Amino acid sequence: MRRLLLRAPCLLVDSRTWVDDGALLVEAGRVARIVRGPAAVRRASRSARSVDCGDVLLAPGWVNAHAHLELGALAGRTPRGGDFGAWVRAVLQARAACTSADFERAVALGARASLEAGVSAVADICSTTGFVRGLGRTPLRHWALREVLDAHNPSRTAGALALVRRALRPSARRAEGLSPHAPFTVSPELFSAAAAVARRRKLPVAVHWSETDAEVAWLERGAGPLAALLGPSPRRRGLEFIERAGLLRAPLALIHGNHPARGEPQRIASSGAVVVHCPGSHAWFERAPFPWRRYLDAGVRLALGTDSLASSESLDLGRELRLARAAAPWLEPRVLFEMATEGGALALGQRGRLGTLAPGAHADVLAHALRAPNARAALEHLTGVGARLASVWIAGRCVVRGGALAHSGEAR
């Protein structure tokens, strides 16, 4: 069994656990043990290949809870600002002009950019087949959340569902999930059918929910700019669609959630679902402040996502942390750090396996060029100005060193 000892002056196992002069003992790609203190490190090095990671802080890899890697093909071709309708029209026009090769290339570049920014796992919404070839043999942990929608048109429901009834072939780093796009684009029939697939295959689910005033206006009252496009309104809120389909349960990621109604944060909290905020996309559309306090006061677990390069500037979750902190400077650094690690793991149903360096977790490790006296100082730095990444390890293999992807992702 391959045993590796990753040594560093300080380790941030999770937002609450700090270790000085320790190491991670890695076996078969997972954390087997946290080794504490120089004497214990010396003993452990007798039975494992010891790697001195340098003058760094070891911490969990970032978990990007919401991305559209394929939409990197649309970068630079969509407008900024508050006119969401204009953005959607630009997306549809630009997508129509793209080839399969364009989407494959975007996925490949997005996976590389994610790894080089310290993202070790991503929940990626996939509406094309390009992600399979685009990912190739990337070491990035990838959840392919396959998108379905029928625009409340019964003639499209069966075809939409047929796309996801056949399971993906799993690989060492790729798993599948499901994404009924949003209550205003998915009929109750398709929601229920998709929920049945998710339950049968035990899949994580992501739904774009309560993102804009326009969708809320159409769903509740049949009013607003979507009325001319979508026809008769169901006259109920989006969370009801999700709940009636049996999807308001973990693992579920509710993406954006900018306009929760009274009582909805409490219902979400009791369900175990996670709300995913994308600060870069939020800024792109110049949206009103995110309702942080309503979710946190209700006990909702939050996660961070980057969204796509069609609605944000990068796939760097560290940037999302800095934007979130600038927008809500009163937030504790610990809460923000958890959003970028354990929150994303919860959204994918991977609690204890991602977003932590505790025993049993995947050995997905970031080596930050940072020395800090304690966890509080480290969290303050990582969620503020950030720190240069010295290396990135996935399953105990060094895949990024000095800011660049290592050849073949093998340990060096």
C-alpha positions, 0 to 999 in steps of 0.5 A: 500500500502506498504510504506518504507523509506530507510534512509542514510547519502548520496544518489547518485540518478544517476551520476549527482544527489546527496542528503545529509541526505535524504531518498528514499520513496518506494511504491509498489516496486518503488521509489515514492519520493526522500526525502531531508533533516532531517526534511523532512525525519522525516515527511515522516517517520510518514506514512512509515516504516523507515529503517536506512540503516547505514553509507552508500551511497545509489546508483542504482543497477548495470545493467549487459548489457551482460551475458551468465549465462548458460555458467558458466557450462563451467568455467575452461574448455576454453582457454585464449588468442588470438586464438578465434577459439580454444576457440569456439572449446573448448566451443562446446566440453564442451557444448556437455558434459553438461547436462540440470542440469549443465546449470540449476545449472550454471544459479542458481549460476550465478544469486546468484553471480550477486546479491551478487555483486550488479547486480540488472538486467541482460541481459542474452543470453539464448540458453537452457531452463535451465534458467527457472528452474535455476532462480527459485524464484530469485529476480534478474531482468532477461531479457532472450534474446533467442539466434537464429542462422542458420550458413547461412544454409537455412535448419536450418532457420525455426527450429531456428525461431520456437524456439522463435516464442512462447512467454515466460510466463512473471513473476514478475522479468523475461522478454524476449528479442531476440538475433540473435547471430551475422551477421556471424552466422545468415542469412539475412532471419533469421535476418529479421524474428527475427526482425519481431518477435521483433517488434511485441512483442516489445522486446529488441534485442542483437547482437554480432557484430564486435567482431573479425578480423576473422568475419570482414574478412569473412563478407567483403571479404570471407577470414580468418579462418571462410571461411572454416567453413561458405562457400561463404561470403555475401561480406558486413559488419555486420552492414548492415545485422542488418540495412537491417533487421530493427534492427538498432533501440532502444532498441538494444545492439551491443555486443563487437563492437571492429572493427567499420568501418569508419562512423559506430559509427555515424550510431549507435549513430543516431539509438539510439542503445547501444554498450556493452563493456565487459572489462573482456572478452576483457582482457581474449582474449588479444584484442587490446584496445577498440575504446573508443574515436571513440564511445564517440566522435560520441555520442554512448551510451555505457554499460558494461557487464560481458560476461560469466564465460567461457570467464571472471573471474567473474559476478561482474560488479564492477570488469568490472568498475575497468578494464575499468578504468584501460584500459582508465584512462582518462575516466570520472568516471561519464561516467563509472558509467553511463555505469554500470547503465543507459547504461544497462537500455537503452540497455533493453529499460528500461530508467527511470526504471532501473539504477537510483533512480529517482521517478518511477524507480524500487527501486533496491538499493545498500548500499555501505559502503562508506561516500563521501562529494559529487557526484564527490568523490563518483563516483571516489571511486565507479569506482576506488577501489570500496566499500564493499556492505552492502546490496542490495535491489530489489523492496524495499526488502533486498535480500543481507545483509553482502555479502550473499543472504538473506533467501527468499529475504524478507526484514529483 
